[in-house]
Amino acid sequence: MTLAAAGTSLSAIAQGQPRLSEKDPQAAGLGYVEDATKTDAKKFPKYASGQLCSNCVLYQGKASDALAGCAIFAGKQVVGKGWCNAWAKKAG
């Protein structure tokens, strides 16, 4: 029960966070894009089709969430269909 309440609290906190801009210096440095299909694969060869913020271990929401917090971009929400060079596959 405590875990469910904690998850609800985190979700409520994330909803109050501003959306990360692609122009944010940290976001730009990591190649963050709101649409993963627009990733510059020449500049970021680590990118592979199917990699999304929503299936990254750093994404702090459910895979179905359109926006959620990210452990890399503290205090900001990222787009679930986005991508950045810090992407790491979520286990499971």
JOWOKA-V48495 format. One record per residue. OMEGA is omega in whole degrees, 0 to 359 (NA if undefined). D_CENTER is the distance of its C-alpha to the mean C-alpha in Angstrom with 1 decimal. Layout:
{{OMEGA | D_CENTER} {OMEGA | D_CENTER}}
//
This chain:
{{180 | 26.6} {179 | 25.2} {179 | 21.9} {178 | 21.6} {179 | 22.4} {178 | 19.9} {178 | 17.1} {179 | 18.4} {178 | 18.5} {179 | 14.9} {179 | 14.0} {178 | 16.6} {181 | 15.4} {181 | 11.8} {180 | 13.7} {182 | 15.6} {177 | 13.0} {178 | 12.9} {179 | 10.5} {177 | 9.3} {176 | 11.8} {181 | 11.9} {176 | 15.2} {183 | 14.1} {179 | 15.8} {179 | 13.2} {180 | 10.6} {180 | 13.7} {179 | 14.7} {177 | 11.7} {182 | 12.1} {173 | 8.9} {180 | 9.8} {178 | 9.0} {185 | 11.0} {181 | 10.6} {179 | 14.4} {178 | 15.1} {177 | 14.0} {185 | 17.1} {177 | 18.0} {180 | 21.0} {181 | 19.3} {184 | 16.5} {177 | 18.5} {182 | 16.1} {173 | 14.2} {178 | 15.6} {180 | 15.6} {176 | 13.7} {181 | 10.7} {174 | 7.5} {184 | 3.9} {176 | 6.1} {177 | 8.5} {180 | 7.0} {182 | 9.0} {181 | 6.7} {187 | 4.7} {177 | 7.6} {174 | 8.6} {180 | 10.7} {181 | 10.1} {181 | 12.0} {178 | 10.2} {179 | 9.7} {176 | 7.7} {177 | 6.6} {179 | 6.5} {181 | 5.0} {179 | 8.2} {185 | 8.3} {184 | 8.3} {176 | 10.7} {180 | 11.9} {176 | 9.4} {176 | 7.1} {179 | 4.4} {180 | 5.9} {181 | 5.8} {180 | 8.0} {179 | 6.5} {168 | 6.7} {185 | 7.8} {177 | 10.8} {183 | 9.5} {176 | 8.3} {184 | 10.6} {175 | 11.8} {179 | 11.7} {174 | 15.5} {NA | 17.3}}
//
